[in-house]
Amino acid sequence: MKEFYAALYTEFMKVWKSKMLWITIVFFLFIAFMMGFLMFIAKHPEIAGNSVILSTKASLISQSNWLAYFGLLMQLILVLGVFGPGMFLSGFLAENTPTG
């Protein structure tokens, strides 16, 4: 069992020191922040001013409450969680497939 804990600790340290973990965390925090900003604009449309893009995106949100925020955030994270690895693998496999 001692070897298992040593291997688990080693893998944990590899993940902890990896840049990819921190890039992923920052990316998903950015998504959450931008969704919050969009909810804020939907609740206070006068802040958007003359920005047609912000006004249009904010008008697509039917309600600006916590339930709608977490629902949209969940949908966006699930879509990125499916398409992100799929795009990576399709590009990786396209470059590394033998054409023999």
N, C-alpha and C positions, 0 to 999 in steps of 0.2 A: 504494500500500500504506500510505502514511502516513495517508491519510484513514480507512482501515479501523481502524488502531490508535487513532486519535483517537476514532472512534465507539465502539470496544470499551471504551476507557478511560472514556468518558462514561457508557456503560451500566453499567459496573462501579461507578462512583461513585454512580449513581442507586440501584442495588440496595444498596450499602453504607450509604448514608445513609437508606434507607427504614426506617421503623419495623416494617413487615410482616416483614422478614427476621428481626429480633430477636424479635418476638412468636412467630414460627414456631419458632425455635430454642428459646426458653424453653418453649413448649408441648410440643415433642417431648422435651425434657429432663425435664419434669414427668412425662410418660408413662413414660419409662424409670425414673425414680426410684420412681414408684408401683408399677410392675411388680416392681422389686427389693424394695420393702417387702412386697408380697404374697408373693413367694417366701420372704422371711425369715419371715413369719408362717406359711407352709406348712411350713417346716422346724422352727420352734419354736412350735407351736400354743398353748403355755401363756402366751405373751405376749399373745395376743388376749384372754385373760381371759373376761369374760362377754359380749363383743361377738358377737352372733349373726351379724351381717352379715360381719364379718371372718372368723369361723370358717367360714361357709358358702362364701365366696369362696375361701378358702385350701384348703378341702377339694376344690374343683373341679380343683385342680392335682394331676395324678397323680404327678409327680416334681418335686423342687425341685433342679435342677441347671442348669448353664449352657446346655445344649442346649435344655431346656424353656423357660428364660428368653428366649433369643434367638428361639425359635420363636414364643412368644406375643407377643413384642415385634414381630416381623416381621408377624404376622397383624394386630395392632392398627394398626400404621403403614400397612399396605397398605389396610385397610378405611377408615381415615381419609383416606388419599390418594385413594381413589375417591369416597367419599361427600362429603368436604369441598367439592371443586370442583363436584360435582354439585348439592349443596344451594345453593351460592352462585349457580350459573348458573340453576337453576330459579327462585330468587327474583328474580334480576335480569331474566330473560326474562319472568317473569309481570308484573313492574311496567312493563316497557318495550315490551310488545307492543301494537301498535295494535289497538283493538277495533272500528274503523271500520265 
